Amino acid sequence: MSDDTAMALSNRRSFPLRTLMVCFTIWLVATEVLIFDQVKFNARIDLLEQATRAIHGPQLLVPAERSSNFPSAAAKMENL
């Protein structure tokens, strides 16, 4: 019986390093996309603030953070 156990352990596949590398790469790309999307969102808000100040228009309410897709969560609002 101990020979069967030793045989089973020796035939066991090694850790799937390729799968780990693929998952890490997908996670890294998704994280970069989210970061750049947030940077682009912040840049657009800054441009909107500058345009509002340039035309001396009334204060606008803009989202301080991106709203989520959940209906119960409301985005914070800031006065410009």
Long-range contacts (C-beta under 8 A, 24 or more apart in sequence): 38-66, 41-66, 48-80, 49-80, 52-80, 53-80
